[in-house]
Amino acid sequence: MQAHPPVTPSSIAPLGPREFVALVACMMAMTALGIDSMLPALPAIGGDFALADANDQQWVIAVFMFGFASGQLLWGPLSDRFGRRPIFMLTLALGAVFNAVAAFSASYELLLAARFASGIAVASSRVVTVALVRDCYSGRAMARVMSLAFIVFMAAPVLAPTIGTLVMLVAPWRAIFWTLAAAAALTLLWVSARLPETLHAEDRLPLSLTRLARGARFALTERNSIGYTLAMACVSTGLFGFINSIPQVLDVAFDALDRLALVFASVAGLMAAANYFNSRIVMRLGTRLLSHSALLGFIFFALVHLGFAFSGAETLWSFVIVQALMMGCFGLASANFGAMAMDNMGHIAGTASSVQGFIGTAGGALGGILIGQAFDGTTIPLYTGFLLGGLGALAAVLVTEQGRLFRAHHAANG
């Protein structure tokens, strides 16, 4: 068997490779914990605040995602100016504070405000983490590191609903926010003790509107950057729609809300397996072959989903199996889309990651809330959202690649 090419870093070696991947994964997991641990609590939150419409409980997730999207525009440029480490430390501290505010919330409006603010804080876990990895790796090597991080990261959505459920067995739903605050505090201690700065002083960029506008314009006009960012936004609509509506889907469509943690473990487990598979072969096969194939698989399984739904043959088993296969395709595509979008962004990694992250997350969150709010007691709105998102991503990829899928590029970058 052919040996995999080594992952070649830049001149910076911030930590040992295993600890580096683990820390990156832990930072990324703060977002998943902030979303998925809340899913078992949504019915209880809706009951405690006497929400008139069950779909209104989805805003606990949606406002967090909109805050997460907005915060990426802030933290990326600040990390280009002041470095990655201080931004991580600031945002982890803010995340702990805002989760504590959510735990004390006496009204639904204050809870949503705290969730929005915590989403802004945790946005650094996406945008600054991508910039951190881009400081040290590029091209296929970056895709491989991100895939390895995703393997560890995917433990969060596997475990988070179970964590939320276990917390609620011994305490009210507000204790979940204290758990999130504790996770942020512990990660802050790790970053403080172990993570050195990866952005050299001579590479820091001035915090000026002219420079930010120039960087944003480059990120929005460079073909790979904008094309694969839009593709990521499109496929993410299905992911966020799934997260928004899965408690109601299981409760109403399948009468199986008690199996929420198992369903999440099945779906996230296959996503983790897909990222492990990607980390093993991306250096040899390239980001385009893998991501384009995965995108076609994503669309195919969305069609299979709709076929089951319209035929009346859908069961909980068919839902879990096809959903897991589709999300496995999402996992395989997403790490490579992100790496290709950042290929030519090394000189403005923080700003580019901010712009890309905002578009990808805001677009996905907006589509996801539309899918969630369309829930009508069946799975058809969810599957339709997946199919439309996949087709939109395919259109973006075809325009980016000038009508040709699977194009071979230089081994260094795809």
C-alpha positions in Angstrom: 0.0 0.0 0.0 1.3 3.4 -0.9 2.5 5.5 2.0 0.7 8.7 2.5 2.7 11.8 1.9 3.7 13.6 5.0 1.7 16.6 6.2 4.1 19.5 5.6 3.6 22.4 7.9 4.9 25.9 7.5 7.8 27.1 9.6 5.6 27.3 12.6 5.2 24.2 14.8 3.0 25.4 17.6 2.4 22.0 19.3 2.9 18.3 18.7 0.7 17.2 15.9 -1.7 15.1 18.1 -2.2 17.9 20.7 -2.6 20.4 17.9 -5.3 18.4 16.3 -7.0 17.8 19.6 -7.0 21.4 20.6 -8.3 22.5 17.2 -11.0 19.8 17.5 -11.9 21.0 21.1 -12.2 24.6 19.9 -14.4 23.5 17.0 -16.5 21.4 19.4 -17.6 24.4 21.4 -20.0 25.3 18.6 -21.5 21.7 18.4 -21.8 21.6 22.2 -23.6 25.0 22.2 -26.1 23.7 19.7 -26.6 19.9 20.2 -26.6 19.8 24.0 -29.7 22.0 23.9 -31.8 19.7 21.7 -33.2 17.5 24.5 -34.1 20.7 26.5 -36.1 22.4 23.8 -39.5 21.0 24.8 -38.8 21.8 28.4 -37.8 25.4 27.5 -40.9 25.8 25.4 -43.0 24.6 28.3 -41.4 26.7 31.0 -41.8 29.9 28.9 -45.3 28.9 27.7 -44.5 29.2 24.0 -47.7 29.2 22.0 -46.2 27.5 18.9 -43.9 24.5 19.2 -41.9 25.8 16.2 -40.9 28.8 18.3 -38.5 26.7 20.4 -36.3 26.4 17.3 -35.2 30.0 17.9 -33.0 28.8 20.8 -30.8 27.2 18.1 -31.4 29.7 15.3 -30.4 32.9 17.2 -27.2 31.1 18.4 -26.4 30.4 14.7 -27.1 34.0 13.6 -24.8 35.2 16.4 -22.2 32.7 15.3 -22.4 34.0 11.8 -22.1 37.6 12.8 -19.2 37.1 15.2 -17.1 35.7 12.4 -16.9 39.1 10.8 -15.4 40.5 14.0 -12.9 37.9 15.2 -11.1 37.1 12.0 -9.8 40.7 11.4 -9.1 41.1 15.1 -7.0 37.9 15.0 -5.1 39.2 12.0 -4.2 42.3 13.9 -3.7 41.0 17.5 -2.9 37.3 16.9 -4.8 34.1 17.4 -4.1 33.4 21.0 -5.5 36.5 22.7 -8.7 36.3 20.6 -9.2 32.7 21.7 -8.7 33.6 25.3 -11.1 36.6 25.2 -13.9 34.7 23.4 -13.7 31.7 25.6 -14.1 33.9 28.7 -17.0 35.7 27.1 -18.6 32.4 26.2 -18.5 31.3 29.8 -20.1 34.6 30.9 -22.9 34.6 28.4 -23.8 31.0 29.1 -24.1 31.9 32.8 -26.5 34.7 31.8 -28.6 32.2 29.8 -28.7 30.0 32.9 -30.2 32.9 35.0 -32.6 34.1 32.3 -36.0 35.0 33.7 -37.6 35.6 30.3 -37.5 33.9 26.9 -36.3 37.2 25.3 -33.3 37.4 27.7 -32.5 33.7 27.0 -32.5 34.4 23.2 -30.3 37.5 23.7 -27.8 35.5 25.8 -27.8 32.8 23.1 -27.1 35.3 20.4 -24.3 36.8 22.4 -22.8 33.4 23.2 -23.0 32.6 19.4 -21.0 35.7 18.7 -18.4 34.7 21.3 -18.1 31.1 20.1 -17.7 32.2 16.5 -13.9 32.4 17.1 -14.0 28.6 17.3 -14.7 28.5 13.6 -13.0 31.5 12.0 -9.9 31.9 14.2 -9.4 28.1 14.3 -9.4 27.9 10.5 -6.9 30.8 10.4 -4.8 29.0 13.0 -4.7 25.9 10.9 -4.0 28.0 7.7 -1.0 29.6 9.6 0.6 26.2 9.7 -0.8 24.2 6.8 -2.2 24.7 3.2 -3.8 22.7 0.4 -4.2 19.0 0.9 -2.3 19.1 4.1 -4.7 21.6 5.5 -7.6 19.4 4.4 -6.0 16.4 6.1 -5.5 18.3 9.4 -9.1 19.6 9.3 -10.3 16.0 8.6 -8.4 14.7 11.6 -9.8 17.5 13.7 -13.3 16.7 12.5 -12.9 13.1 13.7 -12.4 14.3 17.3 -14.8 17.2 16.8 -17.6 14.8 15.8 -17.6 13.3 19.2 -19.4 16.5 20.3 -22.6 16.0 18.4 -22.5 12.3 19.3 -22.2 13.0 23.0 -23.9 16.4 23.3 -27.5 15.3 23.2 -26.6 12.6 25.7 -24.9 15.1 27.9 -28.0 17.3 27.8 -30.2 14.4 28.6 -28.1 13.3 31.5 -27.9 16.8 33.0 -31.7 17.0 32.8 -32.0 13.7 34.7 -30.5 15.3 37.8 -31.1 19.1 37.3 -33.3 21.5 35.4 -32.5 22.5 31.8 -30.7 25.6 33.0 -27.8 23.4 34.3 -26.9 22.7 30.6 -25.8 26.3 30.3 -23.6 25.9 33.4 -22.1 22.8 31.7 -21.3 24.9 28.6 -19.8 27.6 30.8 -17.5 25.0 32.5 -16.4 23.6 29.1 -15.4 27.1 27.9 -13.5 27.8 31.1 -11.6 24.5 30.9 -10.7 25.1 27.2 -9.5 28.6 28.2 -7.1 27.0 30.7 -5.8 24.7 28.0 -5.2 27.5 25.5 -3.6 29.7 28.2 -1.2 26.9 29.2 -0.3 25.3 25.9 -1.1 27.3 22.8 1.7 29.7 21.6 1.0 32.4 19.0 1.0 31.2 15.4 0.9 34.5 13.7 4.3 36.2 13.6 4.5 39.8 14.5 5.7 40.8 11.0 2.7 39.1 9.5 0.1 41.0 11.5 -2.1 43.3 9.5 -3.3 46.8 10.4 -6.9 47.1 11.6 -8.1 49.6 9.0 -11.3 49.8 6.9 -9.3 50.1 3.7 -7.3 46.9 4.5 -10.4 45.0 5.6 -12.4 46.1 2.5 -9.5 45.1 0.3 -9.2 41.7 2.0 -13.0 41.1 1.9 -13.1 42.1 -1.8 -10.4 39.6 -2.6 -12.2 36.8 -0.7 -15.4 37.7 -2.4 -14.0 37.8 -5.9 -11.4 35.0 -6.0 -13.0 32.1 -7.8 -12.2 29.3 -5.4 -12.9 31.3 -2.3 -16.4 32.6 -3.3 -17.4 29.5 -5.2 -16.7 26.9 -2.6 -18.0 29.2 0.2 -21.3 29.4 -1.6 -21.3 25.6 -2.1 -20.7 25.2 1.7 -23.5 27.6 2.5 -25.9 25.6 0.3 -25.1 22.1 1.8 -25.2 23.6 5.3 -28.9 24.6 4.9 -29.7 20.9 5.2 -27.5 20.4 8.2 -29.0 23.4 10.1 -32.5 22.4 9.0 -31.8 18.9 10.5 -30.6 20.4 13.8 -33.5 22.8 14.0 -36.2 20.3 13.4 -34.9 16.9 14.6 -36.5 16.9 18.0 -39.9 17.6 16.4 -39.3 15.1 13.6 -38.5 12.4 16.0 -41.4 13.3 18.3 -44.2 13.9 15.8 -43.2 11.9 12.7 -41.8 8.8 14.4 -42.9 9.0 18.1 -39.3 8.4 19.1 -38.0 11.5 20.9 -36.4 9.2 23.5 -34.0 8.0 20.7 -32.6 11.4 20.0 -29.2 10.7 21.3 -29.0 7.4 19.4 -30.0 9.1 16.1 -27.4 11.8 16.6 -24.7 9.2 17.4 -25.5 7.3 14.2 -25.5 10.4 12.0 -22.4 12.0 13.6 -20.6 8.7 13.7 -20.7 8.3 10.0 -19.7 11.9 9.5 -16.6 11.2 11.7 -15.9 8.0 9.6 -16.1 10.1 6.4 -13.6 12.6 7.8 -11.2 9.8 8.8 -11.5 8.3 5.4 -10.8 11.8 3.9 -7.7 12.2 6.1 -6.3 8.9 4.8 -6.7 9.5 1.1 -7.0 13.2 0.4 -3.2 13.6 0.0 -3.3 11.0 -2.8 -6.6 11.6 -4.5 -7.1 15.3 -4.0 -9.8 17.6 -2.7 -11.7 18.0 -5.9 -12.2 14.3 -6.7 -13.4 13.6 -3.1 -15.6 16.6 -2.6 -17.3 16.5 -6.0 -18.0 12.8 -5.6 -19.4 13.4 -2.1 -21.6 16.2 -3.3 -23.2 13.9 -5.9 -23.7 11.3 -3.2 -25.4 14.0 -1.0 -27.9 14.8 -3.8 -28.5 11.1 -4.5 -29.3 10.3 -0.9 -31.6 13.4 -0.6 -33.6 11.9 -3.6 -33.7 8.5 -1.9 -35.0 10.3 1.2 -37.8 12.0 -0.7 -38.6 8.7 -2.4 -39.2 7.0 1.0 -41.3 9.9 2.2 -43.6 10.2 -0.8 -44.0 6.4 -1.1 -45.2 6.0 2.5 -42.5 3.4 3.1 -40.5 5.5 5.5 -39.6 4.1 8.9 -37.3 5.3 11.7 -34.7 2.8 10.4 -34.8 4.2 6.8 -34.6 7.7 8.2 -31.5 7.0 10.3 -29.7 5.0 7.6 -30.2 7.4 4.7 -29.7 10.4 6.9 -26.4 9.0 8.1 -25.2 8.2 4.6 -26.2 11.7 3.4 -24.4 13.4 6.3 -21.4 11.2 5.7 -21.3 12.8 2.3 -21.6 16.2 3.9 -18.7 15.5 6.2 -16.5 14.3 3.3 -17.4 17.4 1.2 -17.2 20.1 3.9 -13.6 19.7 5.0 -12.4 19.8 1.4 -14.7 22.7 0.4 -13.2 24.7 3.3 -9.7 23.9 2.4 -10.2 24.8 -1.3 -11.9 28.1 -0.4 -8.8 29.0 1.7 -6.2 27.9 -0.9 -5.2 31.4 -2.0 -6.0 33.2 1.2 -2.9 32.6 3.2 -1.9 36.3 3.3 -5.3 37.3 4.7 -6.3 34.1 6.5 -8.2 35.7 9.3 -10.2 38.1 7.2 -10.9 35.5 4.5 -12.0 33.0 7.1 -14.3 35.6 8.5 -16.0 36.5 5.2 -16.2 32.8 4.2 -17.5 31.8 7.6 -20.1 34.5 7.7 -21.5 33.7 4.2 -21.4 29.9 4.9 -23.0 30.1 8.3 -25.5 32.9 7.7 -26.7 31.3 4.5 -26.9 27.9 6.1 -28.6 29.2 9.2 -31.2 31.2 7.2 -32.0 28.2 5.0 -32.0 26.0 8.1 -34.6 28.1 9.9 -36.8 28.2 6.8 -36.7 24.4 6.7 -37.3 24.1 10.4 -40.2 26.6 10.3 -41.8 24.6 7.4 -42.1 21.5 9.6 -45.6 20.2 9.1 -45.5 16.9 11.0 -43.7 15.1 8.1 -40.1 14.7 6.9 -40.8 16.1 3.4 -39.7 19.8 4.2 -36.4 18.5 5.6 -35.6 16.3 2.7 -36.7 19.0 0.2 -34.3 21.4 1.9 -31.4 18.9 1.6 -32.1 18.3 -2.1 -32.3 22.0 -2.9 -29.2 22.7 -0.9 -27.3 20.0 -2.7 -28.4 21.2 -6.2 -27.4 24.8 -5.2 -24.0 23.6 -4.2 -23.6 21.6 -7.4 -24.4 24.8 -9.4 -21.8 26.8 -7.4 -19.1 24.1 -8.0 -19.9 23.9 -11.7 -19.5 27.7 -12.1 -16.3 27.6 -10.0 -14.8 24.8 -12.0 -16.0 26.2 -15.4 -18.4 23.3 -16.0 -15.9 20.5 -15.2 -16.1 18.3 -12.1 -13.1 16.2 -10.8 -10.5 18.4 -12.5 -7.0 17.5 -11.5 -5.0 20.3 -9.9 -1.4 20.5 -8.6 -0.9 18.0 -5.7 -0.1 20.8 -3.3 -3.6 22.3 -3.4 -6.2 19.9 -4.8 
